[in-house]
Amino acid sequence: MGPTVAFGILNVLPLFLVGLAAGKVRLFEDPARYLQHLPRVQAIGFGLGLPLSILPVLLHIPHTEALGYVSGPLLAAAYAATFLRIIHARPVVSEVFAPAGRISATVYLSQSLIAALAFTGYGFAQAGRWSDGAVLAFAAAVFVLQLVVARWYTRRFRYGPVEWALRVATYGGTARMQEHARATVSGPA
C-alpha cells in the first residue's frame, strides 16, 4: 500500500465514522436542534477551508495534497450547513432533493457509472478533453436528470435497485424483507 492510498484511507475513514455517528444520533431529523449552530459552521468551514484550498493555487505552491485533507472536510461541512439553511428557509427545496435521498446509493453509483462511461477508456474517453466548465455543466445536467428520474422512480417503487439489493442481502429474502418494509415508516408501500 503506497502513501497516497494510506493517506486516502486516513482521510475517508474519519469522515465515514462522522457520518455514521450523525446517523446514529439522528442529527438531521430535528432541524431546530442544530439550526442556530449552522452560521458558525459556515464561518469556520468557509473561513478556513477556502483559503487552504485557494491560496496554494494562487501562490503556485506544489504538493498541497495534505492541505486538501484539511480543507475538504471544512468545505464539506460549510456546504452542508449552507444547504441545510436553504432547506430550512425554503422547504420546497427539500421536496426536490428528497426522492434522490431515498435512493441515494443508486444515485451515487449511477453517477459513478455515467462518469466512468463518459471519461474513461471503457466508454468515450473524454478525460482531459473538456474544459472545467464543461465538466461542471455535465455533472449538473446528470444530477438534474437523476433528480427527475428519482422522483418518477420513488413514486412507483419503495426502494432503488441498489437499496433493494442491499436489503435482500441484509434481510436474507423476500419474507424477511417484506416484514422489514412493513416496519419501515418512510415511503409508499
C-alpha positions as CSV (number, residue, x, y, z in Angstrom):
1,M,0.0,0.0,0.0
2,G,1.5,3.3,-1.1
3,P,1.5,6.5,0.8
4,T,-1.3,8.0,-1.4
5,V,-3.6,5.1,-0.6
6,A,-2.8,5.2,3.1
7,F,-3.5,9.0,3.2
8,G,-6.7,8.4,1.3
9,I,-7.9,5.8,3.8
10,L,-6.9,8.0,6.7
11,N,-8.9,10.8,5.1
12,V,-12.0,8.8,4.3
13,L,-12.3,6.6,7.4
14,P,-12.8,9.5,9.9
15,L,-15.4,11.1,7.5
16,F,-17.2,7.8,7.3
17,L,-17.3,7.5,11.1
18,V,-18.6,11.1,11.4
19,G,-21.4,10.2,9.0
20,L,-22.1,7.0,10.9
21,A,-22.3,8.9,14.2
22,A,-24.5,11.6,12.7
23,G,-26.9,8.9,11.5
24,K,-26.9,7.1,14.9
25,V,-27.8,10.3,16.8
26,R,-30.3,11.2,14.0
27,L,-28.6,14.6,13.7
28,F,-30.7,15.8,10.7
29,E,-34.1,14.8,12.0
30,D,-34.7,17.8,14.2
31,P,-33.6,21.0,12.5
32,A,-34.4,23.2,15.5
33,R,-31.7,21.3,17.5
34,Y,-28.8,22.4,15.3
35,L,-30.1,25.4,13.2
36,Q,-28.5,28.0,15.5
37,H,-25.1,26.5,15.0
38,L,-25.1,26.4,11.2
39,P,-23.8,30.0,10.7
40,R,-20.8,29.2,12.9
41,V,-20.1,26.0,10.9
42,Q,-20.3,28.1,7.7
43,A,-18.0,30.7,9.1
44,I,-15.3,28.2,10.2
45,G,-15.7,25.9,7.2
46,F,-15.5,28.7,4.6
47,G,-13.2,30.9,6.6
48,L,-10.5,28.2,6.9
49,G,-11.4,25.8,4.0
50,L,-11.5,28.4,1.2
51,P,-8.0,29.9,2.0
52,L,-6.5,26.5,2.5
53,S,-7.7,25.4,-0.9
54,I,-7.3,28.6,-2.9
55,L,-4.1,30.1,-1.7
56,P,-1.8,27.3,-2.7
57,V,-3.2,27.5,-6.3
58,L,-2.8,31.3,-6.4
59,L,0.7,31.1,-5.0
60,H,1.7,28.2,-7.1
61,I,2.7,26.1,-4.1
62,P,3.3,22.4,-5.2
63,H,2.4,19.3,-3.2
64,T,-0.6,20.7,-1.4
65,E,-2.4,17.3,-1.1
66,A,-2.2,17.4,2.7
67,L,-4.0,20.7,2.7
68,G,-6.8,19.1,0.8
69,Y,-7.3,16.6,3.6
70,V,-7.9,19.6,5.9
71,S,-9.8,21.9,3.6
72,G,-12.1,19.2,2.1
73,P,-13.9,18.3,5.3
74,L,-14.1,22.0,6.3
75,L,-15.7,23.0,3.0
76,A,-18.0,19.9,3.0
77,A,-19.3,21.0,6.4
78,A,-19.8,24.6,5.2
79,Y,-21.6,23.4,2.1
80,A,-23.8,21.1,4.1
81,A,-24.6,23.9,6.6
82,T,-25.5,26.2,3.7
83,F,-27.7,23.6,2.1
84,L,-29.5,22.9,5.4
85,R,-30.1,26.6,6.0
86,I,-31.6,26.8,2.5
87,I,-33.8,23.8,3.1
88,H,-35.0,25.3,6.4
89,A,-35.8,28.7,4.8
90,R,-37.4,27.1,1.7
91,P,-38.9,23.7,2.5
92,V,-39.8,23.2,-1.2
93,V,-36.1,22.6,-1.9
94,S,-36.2,19.6,0.4
95,E,-39.1,18.2,-1.7
96,V,-36.9,18.4,-4.8
97,F,-34.0,16.5,-3.3
98,A,-35.8,14.0,-1.1
99,P,-36.5,11.4,-3.8
100,A,-32.8,11.3,-4.7
101,G,-32.0,11.0,-1.0
102,R,-34.3,8.0,-0.6
103,I,-32.4,6.1,-3.3
104,S,-29.0,7.7,-2.6
105,A,-26.9,4.6,-3.1
106,T,-28.5,4.1,-6.6
107,V,-27.9,7.8,-7.4
108,Y,-24.3,7.7,-6.2
109,L,-23.4,4.5,-8.1
110,S,-25.2,5.6,-11.3
111,Q,-23.2,8.9,-11.2
112,S,-20.0,6.9,-10.9
113,L,-21.1,4.7,-13.8
114,I,-22.1,7.7,-16.0
115,A,-18.8,9.5,-15.3
116,A,-16.8,6.3,-16.0
117,L,-18.5,5.8,-19.3
118,A,-18.1,9.5,-20.3
119,F,-14.5,10.0,-19.2
120,T,-12.6,6.7,-19.2
121,G,-11.4,4.3,-21.9
122,Y,-14.2,2.0,-21.0
123,G,-16.6,4.5,-22.6
124,F,-16.0,7.7,-24.6
125,A,-12.5,8.5,-23.1
126,Q,-13.2,12.3,-22.7
127,A,-11.0,12.8,-19.6
128,G,-8.8,15.8,-20.2
129,R,-10.6,16.9,-23.3
130,W,-13.3,19.0,-21.7
131,S,-12.9,22.4,-20.0
132,D,-13.6,22.6,-16.3
133,G,-16.8,24.5,-17.1
134,A,-18.0,21.8,-19.5
135,V,-17.3,19.0,-16.9
136,L,-19.2,21.0,-14.3
137,A,-22.1,21.6,-16.7
138,F,-22.1,17.9,-17.5
139,A,-22.2,16.9,-13.8
140,A,-25.0,19.4,-13.1
141,A,-27.0,18.0,-16.1
142,V,-26.5,14.5,-14.9
143,F,-27.7,15.4,-11.4
144,V,-30.8,17.2,-12.6
145,L,-31.6,14.2,-14.8
146,Q,-31.2,12.0,-11.7
147,L,-33.5,14.2,-9.7
148,V,-36.2,13.8,-12.3
149,V,-35.7,10.1,-12.6
150,A,-35.6,9.7,-8.8
151,R,-38.9,11.5,-8.4
152,W,-40.5,9.3,-11.1
153,Y,-39.0,6.1,-9.7
154,T,-39.8,6.7,-6.0
155,R,-43.5,7.3,-6.9
156,R,-43.6,3.7,-8.2
157,F,-41.1,1.8,-6.1
158,R,-40.3,1.8,-2.4
159,Y,-36.5,1.1,-2.8
160,G,-34.0,1.9,-5.5
161,P,-32.3,-1.0,-7.3
162,V,-29.2,-0.8,-5.1
163,E,-31.1,-0.3,-1.9
164,W,-33.3,-3.3,-2.8
165,A,-30.2,-5.5,-3.4
166,L,-28.7,-4.3,-0.1
167,R,-31.9,-5.1,1.7
168,V,-32.1,-8.6,0.2
169,A,-28.5,-9.2,1.2
170,T,-29.2,-7.9,4.7
171,Y,-32.5,-9.5,5.4
172,G,-31.9,-12.7,3.5
173,G,-35.0,-13.0,1.4
174,T,-38.4,-11.7,0.4
175,A,-40.4,-12.7,3.5
176,R,-37.9,-11.0,5.9
177,M,-37.6,-8.0,3.6
178,Q,-41.4,-7.6,3.5
179,E,-41.5,-7.8,7.3
180,H,-38.9,-5.1,7.5
181,A,-40.7,-3.0,4.9
182,R,-43.9,-3.1,7.0
183,A,-42.0,-1.8,10.0
184,T,-40.4,1.0,8.0
185,V,-42.3,4.3,8.0
186,S,-40.8,6.0,5.0
187,G,-42.1,5.9,1.5
188,P,-45.2,4.4,-0.2
189,A,-45.9,0.7,0.4
